[in-house]
Amino acid sequence: MKYSKEDKPERAGGAGAGSRAVPVALVVIVLCAFSFYLGGIYSTGRSLLDAIQPAPTALVTLGAGTTARHSSDDDQARPASTAAVVAFPECPADLQDYTPCTDPKRWRGYGNYRLNFMERHCPPPPDRQQCLVPPPKGYKPPIRWPKSKDQCWYRNVPYDWINSQKSNQHWLVKEGDRFRFPGGGTMFPNGVGAYVDLMQGLVPGMRDGTVRTALDTGCGVASWGGDLLGRGILTVSLAPRDNHEAQVQFALERGIPAILGIISTQRLPFPSAAFDMAHCSRCLIPWTEFGGLYLLEIHRVLRPGGFWVLSGPPINYENRWHGWNTTAQAQKADFDRLKKMLASMCFKLYNVKGDIAVWQKSADATACYDKLTPITTPAKCDDSVDPDAAWYVPMRSCVTPPSAKYKKLGLNATPKWPQRLTVAPERINVVPGSSAAAFKQDDARWKLRAKHYKTLLPALGSDKIRNVMDMNTVYGGFAGSLIKDPVWVMNVVSSYGPNSLGVVYDRGLIGVNHDWCEAFSTYPRTYDLLHLDGLFTAESHRCEMKFVLLEMDRILRPTGYAIIRESTYFLDSVAPIAKGMRWSCEKHNTENKADKDKILICQKKLWAGKQ
């Protein structure tokens, strides 16, 4: 019971210590009781916030004029909660392509050394945006796959600069209300198809499933990666954010895997021995500068026996040097220096024809690498830094030799696609708590889960969903269960948990390391479906749920979906935030109704900005 100052009885003048004994005793009793209460709370693992404001037992009203539907154990709907909805304003219109950790407006605060300013530099917590990123004026749901590979709506990616600058190279052409992608590029004037046909003649493993995963550095609008999709090769296309071009946004709008990134001072967010092939088509990366540091990073992420493909300067300099503003002698010197440098890193020149040169990384852990020492140039890496560590880890000017403990990590020792998808990789033994048996169980579990998801969300498996992200995968089980659907999945492995990303790549899938306390390296509106399983349970002690959900809203396409698999406590905490983001959600049982976890399926609305 509370008292105001006026309610308190006046004490008689001259009252002694005995008159104060009762209030003091009450204070002591209250403090002891409160301490006991707190002890009870923390002993159960609940937070103080839970005790002060109990989690709602049902979701709030989520849609305009509608109530979220629930499916409890007895399939009876429960009344809506009165939990307060968190309201978020619209971001200013100039933030429609906001990329928080690669924001050109903040580049002046970072140095120019090796284009370091284009790497990830996330804003501090006080500067984080807490608003909803608006779509461009005239935005509409993207063209569906596979038509999207060749065209997209102009208003969804309204950039005339790249169209005018690259019109002579046929990257894209504006026709009426859309962009068309003819498949041209700087180094493939006859079209990307003819270019890849030539490449397949140089690398036969591209035809029989030996080569499955690829990395394209400086990807342009990802025409190379888009063409490889039809040949059974899954490519991560990589390009930096800049002021004028939206290369990665074009790629994702087309339905082709891509992320924002640059080879500069930090390792790429991939494990060692991840890709079967890496490619650069006149990507303007100075490969022979800084002691070949950028080549050493390519070496790290390539699988033993993997291929590095280069077209553009200095390849075919004899016929091309006229258009490169240089001399034949200078280009010959560059080519000789490149060959010598790659040989010192245990690459061998595998094949050359026309504009394309192919090198192969040595698969032998002894023949070449034993010649390297800590004092050779380049040096052999010591064991002080995990070669798989790739989250804000500086690149090292040393060669990472293949591990002698792996006998099946080499490209030719790995099962061909698609058999490798279901084979427990050798690297699973280094993931804490993992085993071949756990891998098989996970694979079977996700097949059941994906089947259940499709009963709850019929759009999954149809052409309505193309770009998918599994926000906290372990072995890529969700992606593996969707392998026959017209989707691709970006698997995200937490940078603060067991690093199982190598297992994902060994299966022939793609992904990145990431910390969800920060923004993802992509443009807004680039994914059709976001899936998370226990992310808040695992990361809520580090990451504030509100900012994670706002980041999900930023990268989710309007009319796109989110599947959130969590405990009831966290789902009920998500609900008021989801409504504030203008999402419509429904709560369901899992495929096993006895589970304590539930499934929240949400859809982001398409709305037009007011500004």
HUHUVEN-V773162 format. One record per residue. RES is the residue in three letters. BURIAL is # if it has 16 or more other ideal C-beta (glycine too) atoms within 10 Angstrom, else .. Layout:
res=RES burial=BURIAL
res=RES burial=BURIAL
This chain:
res=MET burial=.
res=LYS burial=.
res=TYR burial=.
res=SER burial=.
res=LYS burial=.
res=GLU burial=.
res=ASP burial=.
res=LYS burial=.
res=PRO burial=.
res=GLU burial=.
res=ARG burial=.
res=ALA burial=.
res=GLY burial=.
res=GLY burial=.
res=ALA burial=.
res=GLY burial=.
res=ALA burial=.
res=GLY burial=.
res=SER burial=.
res=ARG burial=.
res=ALA burial=.
res=VAL burial=.
res=PRO burial=.
res=VAL burial=.
res=ALA burial=.
res=LEU burial=.
res=VAL burial=.
res=VAL burial=.
res=ILE burial=.
res=VAL burial=.
res=LEU burial=.
res=CYS burial=.
res=ALA burial=.
res=PHE burial=.
res=SER burial=.
res=PHE burial=.
res=TYR burial=.
res=LEU burial=.
res=GLY burial=.
res=GLY burial=.
res=ILE burial=.
res=TYR burial=.
res=SER burial=.
res=THR burial=.
res=GLY burial=.
res=ARG burial=.
res=SER burial=.
res=LEU burial=.
res=LEU burial=.
res=ASP burial=.
res=ALA burial=.
res=ILE burial=.
res=GLN burial=.
res=PRO burial=.
res=ALA burial=#
res=PRO burial=#
res=THR burial=.
res=ALA burial=#
res=LEU burial=#
res=VAL burial=#
res=THR burial=.
res=LEU burial=#
res=GLY burial=#
res=ALA burial=.
res=GLY burial=.
res=THR burial=.
res=THR burial=.
res=ALA burial=#
res=ARG burial=.
res=HIS burial=#
res=SER burial=#
res=SER burial=#
res=ASP burial=.
res=ASP burial=.
res=ASP burial=.
res=GLN burial=.
res=ALA burial=.
res=ARG burial=.
res=PRO burial=.
res=ALA burial=#
res=SER burial=#
res=THR burial=.
res=ALA burial=#
res=ALA burial=.
res=VAL burial=.
res=VAL burial=#
res=ALA burial=.
res=PHE burial=#
res=PRO burial=.
res=GLU burial=#
res=CYS burial=#
res=PRO burial=.
res=ALA burial=.
res=ASP burial=.
res=LEU burial=#
res=GLN burial=#
res=ASP burial=#
res=TYR burial=#
res=THR burial=#
res=PRO burial=#
res=CYS burial=#
res=THR burial=#
res=ASP burial=#
res=PRO burial=.
res=LYS burial=.
res=ARG burial=.
res=TRP burial=#
res=ARG burial=.
res=GLY burial=.
res=TYR burial=.
res=GLY burial=.
res=ASN burial=.
res=TYR burial=.
res=ARG burial=#
res=LEU burial=#
res=ASN burial=.
res=PHE burial=#
res=MET burial=#
res=GLU burial=#
res=ARG burial=#
res=HIS burial=.
res=CYS burial=#
res=PRO burial=.
res=PRO burial=.
res=PRO burial=.
res=PRO burial=.
res=ASP burial=.
res=ARG burial=#
res=GLN burial=#
res=GLN burial=.
res=CYS burial=#
res=LEU burial=#
res=VAL burial=#
res=PRO burial=#
res=PRO burial=#
res=PRO burial=#
res=LYS burial=.
res=GLY burial=.
res=TYR burial=#
res=LYS burial=.
res=PRO burial=.
res=PRO burial=#
res=ILE burial=#
res=ARG burial=.
res=TRP burial=#
res=PRO burial=.
res=LYS burial=.
res=SER burial=#
res=LYS burial=#
res=ASP burial=#
res=GLN burial=#
res=CYS burial=#
res=TRP burial=#
res=TYR burial=#
res=ARG burial=.
res=ASN burial=#
res=VAL burial=#
res=PRO burial=#
res=TYR burial=#
res=ASP burial=.
res=TRP burial=.
res=ILE burial=#
res=ASN burial=.
res=SER burial=.
res=GLN burial=.
res=LYS burial=#
res=SER burial=.
res=ASN burial=.
res=GLN burial=.
res=HIS burial=#
res=TRP burial=#
res=LEU burial=#
res=VAL burial=.
res=LYS burial=.
res=GLU burial=.
res=GLY burial=.
res=ASP burial=.
res=ARG burial=#
res=PHE burial=#
res=ARG burial=.
res=PHE burial=#
res=PRO burial=.
res=GLY burial=#
res=GLY burial=#
res=GLY burial=#
res=THR burial=#
res=MET burial=#
res=PHE burial=#
res=PRO burial=.
res=ASN burial=.
res=GLY burial=#
res=VAL burial=#
res=GLY burial=.
res=ALA burial=.
res=TYR burial=#
res=VAL burial=#
res=ASP burial=.
res=LEU burial=#
res=MET burial=#
res=GLN burial=#
res=GLY burial=.
res=LEU burial=#
res=VAL burial=#
res=PRO burial=.
res=GLY burial=#
res=MET burial=#
res=ARG burial=.
res=ASP burial=.
res=GLY burial=#
res=THR burial=#
res=VAL burial=#
res=ARG burial=#
res=THR burial=#
res=ALA burial=#
res=LEU burial=#
res=ASP burial=#
res=THR burial=#
res=GLY burial=#
res=CYS burial=#
res=GLY burial=#
res=VAL burial=#
res=ALA burial=#
res=SER burial=#
res=TRP burial=#
res=GLY burial=#
res=GLY burial=#
res=ASP burial=#
res=LEU burial=#
res=LEU burial=#
res=GLY burial=.
res=ARG burial=.
res=GLY burial=.
res=ILE burial=#
res=LEU burial=#
res=THR burial=#
res=VAL burial=#
res=SER burial=#
res=LEU burial=#
res=ALA burial=#
res=PRO burial=#
res=ARG burial=#
res=ASP burial=.
res=ASN burial=.
res=HIS burial=.
res=GLU burial=#
res=ALA burial=#
res=GLN burial=#
res=VAL burial=#
res=GLN burial=#
res=PHE burial=#
res=ALA burial=#
res=LEU burial=#
res=GLU burial=#
res=ARG burial=#
res=GLY burial=#
res=ILE burial=#
res=PRO burial=#
res=ALA burial=#
res=ILE burial=#
res=LEU burial=#
res=GLY burial=#
res=ILE burial=#
res=ILE burial=#
res=SER burial=#
res=THR burial=.
res=GLN burial=#
res=ARG burial=#
res=LEU burial=#
res=PRO burial=#
res=PHE burial=#
res=PRO burial=#
res=SER burial=#
res=ALA burial=#
res=ALA burial=#
res=PHE burial=#
res=ASP burial=#
res=MET burial=#
res=ALA burial=#
res=HIS burial=#
res=CYS burial=#
res=SER burial=#
res=ARG burial=#
res=CYS burial=#
res=LEU burial=.
res=ILE burial=#
res=PRO burial=.
res=TRP burial=#
res=THR burial=#
res=GLU burial=.
res=PHE burial=.
res=GLY burial=.
res=GLY burial=#
res=LEU burial=#
res=TYR burial=#
res=LEU burial=#
res=LEU burial=#
res=GLU burial=#
res=ILE burial=#
res=HIS burial=#
res=ARG burial=#
res=VAL burial=#
res=LEU burial=#
res=ARG burial=#
res=PRO burial=#
res=GLY burial=#
res=GLY burial=#
res=PHE burial=#
res=TRP burial=#
res=VAL burial=#
res=LEU burial=#
res=SER burial=#
res=GLY burial=#
res=PRO burial=#
res=PRO burial=#
res=ILE burial=#
res=ASN burial=#
res=TYR burial=#
res=GLU burial=.
res=ASN burial=.
res=ARG burial=#
res=TRP burial=#
res=HIS burial=.
res=GLY burial=.
res=TRP burial=.
res=ASN burial=.
res=THR burial=.
res=THR burial=.
res=ALA burial=.
res=GLN burial=.
res=ALA burial=.
res=GLN burial=#
res=LYS burial=.
res=ALA burial=.
res=ASP burial=#
res=PHE burial=#
res=ASP burial=.
res=ARG burial=.
res=LEU burial=#
res=LYS burial=#
res=LYS burial=.
res=MET burial=#
res=LEU burial=#
res=ALA burial=.
res=SER burial=#
res=MET burial=#
res=CYS burial=#
res=PHE burial=#
res=LYS burial=.
res=LEU burial=.
res=TYR burial=.
res=ASN burial=#
res=VAL burial=.
res=LYS burial=.
res=GLY burial=.
res=ASP burial=#
res=ILE burial=#
res=ALA burial=#
res=VAL burial=#
res=TRP burial=#
res=GLN burial=#
res=LYS burial=#
res=SER burial=#
res=ALA burial=#
res=ASP burial=.
res=ALA burial=#
res=THR burial=.
res=ALA burial=.
res=CYS burial=#
res=TYR burial=#
res=ASP burial=.
res=LYS burial=.
res=LEU burial=#
res=THR burial=.
res=PRO burial=.
res=ILE burial=.
res=THR burial=.
res=THR burial=.
res=PRO burial=#
res=ALA burial=.
res=LYS burial=#
res=CYS burial=#
res=ASP burial=.
res=ASP burial=.
res=SER burial=.
res=VAL burial=.
res=ASP burial=.
res=PRO burial=#
res=ASP burial=#
res=ALA burial=.
res=ALA burial=#
res=TRP burial=#
res=TYR burial=.
res=VAL burial=#
res=PRO burial=.
res=MET burial=#
res=ARG burial=#
res=SER burial=.
res=CYS burial=#
res=VAL burial=#
res=THR burial=#
res=PRO burial=#
res=PRO burial=#
res=SER burial=#
res=ALA burial=.
res=LYS burial=.
res=TYR burial=#
res=LYS burial=.
res=LYS burial=.
res=LEU burial=#
res=GLY burial=#
res=LEU burial=#
res=ASN burial=.
res=ALA burial=.
res=THR burial=#
res=PRO burial=#
res=LYS burial=.
res=TRP burial=#
res=PRO burial=.
res=GLN burial=.
res=ARG burial=#
res=LEU burial=#
res=THR burial=.
res=VAL burial=.
res=ALA burial=#
res=PRO burial=#
res=GLU burial=#
res=ARG burial=#
res=ILE burial=#
res=ASN burial=.
res=VAL burial=#
res=VAL burial=#
res=PRO burial=.
res=GLY burial=.
res=SER burial=#
res=SER burial=.
res=ALA burial=.
res=ALA burial=.
res=ALA burial=.
res=PHE burial=#
res=LYS burial=.
res=GLN burial=.
res=ASP burial=#
res=ASP burial=#
res=ALA burial=.
res=ARG burial=.
res=TRP burial=#
res=LYS burial=.
res=LEU burial=.
res=ARG burial=#
res=ALA burial=#
res=LYS burial=.
res=HIS burial=#
res=TYR burial=#
res=LYS burial=#
res=THR burial=.
res=LEU burial=#
res=LEU burial=#
res=PRO burial=.
res=ALA burial=.
res=LEU burial=#
res=GLY burial=#
res=SER burial=.
res=ASP burial=.
res=LYS burial=#
res=ILE burial=#
res=ARG burial=#
res=ASN burial=#
res=VAL burial=#
res=MET burial=#
res=ASP burial=#
res=MET burial=#
res=ASN burial=#
res=THR burial=#
res=VAL burial=#
res=TYR burial=#
res=GLY burial=#
res=GLY burial=#
res=PHE burial=#
res=ALA burial=#
res=GLY burial=#
res=SER burial=#
res=LEU burial=#
res=ILE burial=#
res=LYS burial=.
res=ASP burial=#
res=PRO burial=.
res=VAL burial=#
res=TRP burial=#
res=VAL burial=#
res=MET burial=#
res=ASN burial=#
res=VAL burial=#
res=VAL burial=#
res=SER burial=#
res=SER burial=#
res=TYR burial=#
res=GLY burial=.
res=PRO burial=.
res=ASN burial=#
res=SER burial=#
res=LEU burial=#
res=GLY burial=#
res=VAL burial=#
res=VAL burial=#
res=TYR burial=#
res=ASP burial=#
res=ARG burial=#
res=GLY burial=#
res=LEU burial=#
res=ILE burial=#
res=GLY burial=#
res=VAL burial=#
res=ASN burial=#
res=HIS burial=#
res=ASP burial=#
res=TRP burial=#
res=CYS burial=#
res=GLU burial=#
res=ALA burial=#
res=PHE burial=#
res=SER burial=#
res=THR burial=#
res=TYR burial=#
res=PRO burial=#
res=ARG burial=#
res=THR burial=#
res=TYR burial=#
res=ASP burial=#
res=LEU burial=#
res=LEU burial=#
res=HIS burial=#
res=LEU burial=#
res=ASP burial=#
res=GLY burial=.
res=LEU burial=#
res=PHE burial=#
res=THR burial=.
res=ALA burial=#
res=GLU burial=#
res=SER burial=#
res=HIS burial=.
res=ARG burial=.
res=CYS burial=#
res=GLU burial=.
res=MET burial=.
res=LYS burial=#
res=PHE burial=#
res=VAL burial=#
res=LEU burial=#
res=LEU burial=#
res=GLU burial=#
res=MET burial=#
res=ASP burial=#
res=ARG burial=#
res=ILE burial=#
res=LEU burial=#
res=ARG burial=#
res=PRO burial=#
res=THR burial=.
res=GLY burial=#
res=TYR burial=#
res=ALA burial=#
res=ILE burial=#
res=ILE burial=#
res=ARG burial=#
res=GLU burial=#
res=SER burial=#
res=THR burial=#
res=TYR burial=#
res=PHE burial=#
res=LEU burial=#
res=ASP burial=#
res=SER burial=#
res=VAL burial=#
res=ALA burial=#
res=PRO burial=#
res=ILE burial=#
res=ALA burial=#
res=LYS burial=#
res=GLY burial=#
res=MET burial=#
res=ARG burial=#
res=TRP burial=#
res=SER burial=#
res=CYS burial=#
res=GLU burial=#
res=LYS burial=#
res=HIS burial=#
res=ASN burial=#
res=THR burial=#
res=GLU burial=#
res=ASN burial=.
res=LYS burial=.
res=ALA burial=.
res=ASP burial=.
res=LYS burial=.
res=ASP burial=#
res=LYS burial=#
res=ILE burial=#
res=LEU burial=#
res=ILE burial=#
res=CYS burial=#
res=GLN burial=#
res=LYS burial=#
res=LYS burial=.
res=LEU burial=.
res=TRP burial=.
res=ALA burial=.
res=GLY burial=#
res=LYS burial=.
res=GLN burial=.
